[in-house]
């Protein structure tokens, strides 16, 4: 295997590793979110609240469609990181080829479901009739490019497991700039290209995703030497598929649980009309950006912890978690303070309607109160995923979301209206944080490490923390 840009996290300064590795992922997540955010800005500011609501209501459905499959990418990241830490590079290549096959098959299936059942899914969440046509066409067009999204994400997962978070960023920058250029062309029409409205926004995103997918696959093939021209090499291996799914499916199910919960939450919000839906859409879109530092650090800690546990350096893996909490918690605290004073002007990027901005501001002020707890929970979840122990985070998410957030938001909405929904959402991370912390200190995650090597001398010099 070509060692280009592969990083060894089992030695050197831990916070430096986290920052250097997380920064490109943060920028990458930023650019990836800009795909859909640019759509939202163009649609919200120039096509009106109804079109903005149509795009906003489509995102939870998209998340449900892609969440389970993206867990396979997480399984690939964990296995690549642990086998890299154990210096078993033949296993790394097998994981890559097997993961590509797995995601190709599932990507086609998910695209089919998204295209032909988009309207049915939108009706399940009580989508307002006034936004149904635009929301349906947006979902149909977006679904045609889901396979391309999967290809990019599995390549990014592979590169992150190797310790390379910079290359995926370069591909995304190119694709995002392309999306920014294409959005107004397809939304409003230009020359022979007709005005497409929200369908044009989705089409621009699909084309941009295709570019990033091709660039990422070419890099993994030419630079890392982990792909093959021989189709026979992509034959699914039963044991490796089972192991990938064992690690990845709980992570995917966790994302699915969150995504379905977002659908249910959107259904609750939909009952308050398109203005609240539009304000909620703006708030959720901004949340994407505010959560990114914590999510990027969590992804970094998964790779760092995976390599160190794969190499038998448990104490160093724990130290990585401590630094992750410090870094992501500090950033989240700063963002939370910012939201208490600047939520309105920041929300105005997406809409000029004061009614929409009022709901968006109320949402952001409430949700930002839980940012630090969420950041800590993300870091712990990143550690557990790096260990390959992905089932407990899924169960914790299930409890916090379905037994706390949704029932509480639904109940409080009957008392305080839409602000009751925001209060219910803001409270649920308290439970998720508490359960994640308790499980980490219990230590059952040790049994999930795939390679199970003997501890290195550096870890034996003193007792485990």
N, C-alpha and C positions, 0 to 999 in steps of 0.2 A: 504493500500500500504506500502510495506517495505521502510523505510526512508534511507536505506543504501546509503551513498554517495550523497544524495540529498542536495544541498546547497541552503541556503536562501540568496539571493542577496539584499534583501530589508533593510539590516542593515550591518554595518561594513564599512571598508575602500574600496572605489570604485576602485582606481588603483590597489590595492592588489587583489581584486576580478577579475579584468580584466586580470591581469598578470597570476594569478594562474589558471584561467579558460582557457585563450588563449594559454598558453604554451603547455599543452597536445594536444590541437587541432592543434597547429603549428607542433608539432612533428608527430601527426597523419597524417596531410596533407602531411608532408614530406615523411613519409613512404608510404602513398598511392600513391604519385607521383613517388616514387621509383619503383612501379610496372612496369609502362611503361617506366620509364627512364632507368632502368636496361636493358630492352629490347633494347632500343635505343643505349645504349653503346655497348652491345654485337654485335648487328647487324651492327652499324656504323663502329666499329673498325675492325670487322673480316669478314663481308660479303660484304662490299663496299658501295659506294655512292648510287647505284641504289636500293639496299635493304634498306638502310637508308631512301631514299626518299619514298619507298613503305610504310614503317611503319609510317613515318611522315605524309604522305598524308591521311592515314587512321584515324588519331586522330580527325580531324574536323568532319568527318562523325560519329564517335562514340559519340562525344559531342552532335551532333544533335539528335541522337537516345535516349540519356539518359536525356537530359536537361529538357524537359517538365515534365517528370515523377519525376525528383528530386525536382521539385517545390512542389510536394505533401509532401515530406520530410520536406521542409521548413515550410509548413503549419502546419505540426505536431509539429515542434519545437516551433512555435509561440503559438499554442493553449496549449501545455503542459506547457510552461513557464508561460503564463497568468493564467491558471487555478491553477498552483502550487502557484503562487503569491497570488491568491485569496483563497488558501487552500481548493479548491474543488477537492479532490483526486479521487472521483468517476468519475468525468468528465475526469480526466487525463487518467484513465484506458479505458474509452470508446473511447477516441481519439486514443489511442494506438492500440486497437483491430481493429477499423475501418480503420486506416491508413495501417495496415498490409494487410487487405483484398484488399484495393484499389491498393496497389503496387504489390501484387501478380498477380492480373489480368492483370494490364498494363505491368508488366514485361514480361509475356509470349507473349503478343502481340508484344512488341518491339523486343524481341529475334527473333520472326518469320520474322518480317520486315527486320531486320539486316542481317539475314542469307540468305534469298531468293532474296533480292534486292540490295546486296552490290555492285555488278559490275555496275548496272544501276546508283547507286548514285555516284560512282567513275567517271563514264563517264560524268555525269552532270557537274562535276567540272574540266573537261578538263585534267584529269590525263594522264601524258605521257605514251604512249603505252609500253615503255620499263619496266615500273614498275607496270603495270596493273595486271599481274598474281599474283605477290607476295602481292600486296595491297589487292586484292580480297580475297585470302586465309586467310590473316591476319584478315580481317574484319569478314569473315565467322566464324572462330574459336572463335574470341573474342565475337561475338554475342551470342554464346551458353552460355556464362557465365554472360550475362547482368542481368538476374534475380537474380543471386547471389549477384551482385553488389548492386542491389536495396534493397535486404534484409539487407545487412550490413548497408547501408546508412540510411534506415529508423530506424534501431535500434540505430544508432549513433545519429540521430536527436532526438529521444525520450530521450536518456540519456542526451544530451546537454540541452534539455528543462527542465530536472530535476536538472540541475546544475552539472552533472557528465561528465566531458570531459576526465577523466583519463582512464576509462574502455575501450572505443573504441581504445585508443592508445595501450593498451596492446595487444588487438586482432590483430591490424595491424602490430605490431612489429613481432609477430610470423609469420603472413602471408607473410610479406615482406622478412623475412629471408628465408622462404620456397621458395619464388619466385626466390631469388638470387641463391639458390642451384639448383633449377630445370631448370633455364634458359639455362645454358651451356649443361645440360644433353639432353634437348629436341632440342635445336638448332643444336648441333653438333653430337648428338647420343652417346649412352653409353651402352655397353653390348647388350641386346636384343632390346633396344630402337633405332630405326633408326634415321638418320639425318633428321630433319624436317625444318631447316632454319627458316624463319619468322613465319611459322605456329607453330613451337615449342615454339617461344617466346610468342605467343598468348596463347597457351595451358598452359604454366607455369603460366601465369597471371590468367587464368580462375580457375585453381586448387587453387591458393593462395586466390582468392576472395571467393571461396567456403569455405575455412577454416575460414576466418574472419567472414563470414555470420553465420556459425554454432556457432562459439564462442559467437558472439554478441547476437544471439537469445537465446541461453542457459542462458546467463547472465541476460537478461531482464526477462526471465521466472523465474529463480531460485532465483536471488538476489533481483530484484525489484518487483516480483510478478505481473507483468503487462500483461502477456500472459496467455492464457487458453488452456487446453487440449480439451475442449468442442468446437467442430466445430461450433455449433449453436451460440456461443458468437461472432463469426466473421462475422455475418450477417451485411451487409452494412446498416447503418442508414441514411435515406434520409437527414435529417436536418444537421447531423454532417458531412456527405459527402459534402453537399452543402457549409457548412462553411469552411471546410478544403480546398475545391477547390477555394472558394472565396479568401482565403488568399494565397494559394499555387500556383494556376494557373498563376497569374501575375508574381510571382517569377520564375516559370517554363518557362513561355513565355519569360521572360527577358533572361533567359539562352538559350532558343531556338533561340531567335533573335540574341544573341551573337554568338551562334554556327553556325547558318546559315550564319551569316556575316563572320565567320571564314572560312566557306566553300567557299564563294564568294571570299574572300581574297586569299585563297589557289588557286582558279581558276586563279586569276590575276597572282599570283606568278608562277603557273605552266607554264604560257606562256613564262617564261624566262629560262626554261630548268631544268634538274634534279639537277644540282649543286646549283642553287639558291634555289630550293625546299629543298634540303638537308640542306643548310645553314639556311634557314628559320625555318626548323624543329628543328635544334639545338637551335636557338634563342628562339623559342616558348617554347621548353622544359625547358630552363633555366629560362624563364619568370615565369613558373609554380612555381619555387622555390623562385624567388625574390618577387613575389606577396604574398607568403604564410603568412608572418608576418601580412601584412595589412588585408588579408582575414580572418585570424584567429582572429585578434582583432575585425573585423567586426562581425564575428559569435558570439564572446563572448559578444559584446555589444547588439546583438539581444536578447540573453538569459537574460542578466542583465536588459536591458530596458523592456523586456516582463514581467519579474517578478515585477519590480517596478511600471510599468503602471498598471499591473493587481492588484497591492495593492494600487493604488491611489497616488503613490509618483512620481509625474511628475518632480519636481525640481531635485530629485535624478537621475531620468532617463536622464535628460539633462546634468547633471554633468558627467554621464557615457560617454556620447558622447564627451564631451570636453576632457576627459582623453584619450579616444580612439584615437582621432585625434592627440594628443600630442605623444602618444606611437607609433602609426603606421607611422606617418609622420617623426619622428626622424629616425626610422629604414630604411624607404624608401629613405631618403636623403643619408644615409650612403651607401646603396647599389648602388644608382645612381652614387655617386662619385667613388665607386669601379669599376663600369662598364666602366667608361671613361678611366681607366688606365689598367684594367686587363681582358678585354673582350676576347682577343685572347687566353691567357693561360687557362682561364676557359672553353672556347669553345673547346679547344683541348682534353678535356676529352672524347668528343663524336666522334671526327674524327681526322685523321692524314693528311687529304688532305688539303693543303693550300688554294685551290680554295674554298672549302666549308667553311673553317675558315674565309676567307676574307668576305664572305657574312654574316656569323653569327656575326662577329665583327661589321660590319656596322649597322646591325639590332639593336644589343644591345646598341650601343652608342647612336643611335637615340631614341629608345624607352625609355631608362632609364631617359631621360630628363623629362618625364611625370610621373614618379613614385610617387612623392609627391602628385600631384593632384589626381592621382588614389587612393592613400591611403586615402585621405580625403573623396573622393566620396564613397569609400567602407564603411567607418565608418558611414557616413550619411545614406547610404542605409541600413546598419545594424540596425541603430536606427529605420528607417521607418518600416522595417520588424518586429522588436520587437513590434512595435505599431500595427502591423497587416495591415499596409497601404502599400501594395505591388504593386498596380497598377501604381502610379506615377514613381517609379524607372524603371519600365518596359518601360514606355513612354519616359522617359529621355534617357534610353539606346537606344531605337529605333531611336530617333532623332540624338544622337551623332554618332551612328554607320552607319545608313543607309542614313542619309542626310549630314553627314560630312565625316566620315572616309572612307567609300568605294568610294564615288564619287571623293574625293580629292586624295586618293591613286591611283585610276585608272587614273585620269588626270595627276598627277605628274609623274606616271610611264612612260608616253609617252614622258616626257621631260627629266627626270633624270634616267630613267631605274629603276632597282630594288630599288635604294636608294630613289626614289620618293615614292615608296610604304611605306618604313619605315617612311618617313617624314609625310605622310598622317595619318598613325597609331598614331604617336607621338602627333599630333595636336589635335585629337578628344577629349581626356580627358579634354581639356580646356572647351569645351562646356558642357560636362557632369558634371564637377565640378560646373560650374556657375549655371546651372539649378537645381542641387540637393540642393545647398546652399539656393537658392531663395525659393524653395518649403519648406524646413525645417523651415525657418523663417516665412513663411506664416502661418504655424500651423494647416493646415487642417487635419493632421494625428491624431489629438485628437479624431475625430469622429470614427476612425477605431478600437479603443480599444474594445475588445470583452466583457470584464467583466464590464467595466464602474462603478467601485466602487466609494464611496465617498472618497475624499482626506483625508489622515491621518493627524493627528495633526501636525506632523513634517513638512508637506508641507504647512500648514495653518499659521505657525508662521511668515512667511514673504512672500512678494509678489513673484509671479513667476518670474524667471529670464527671 
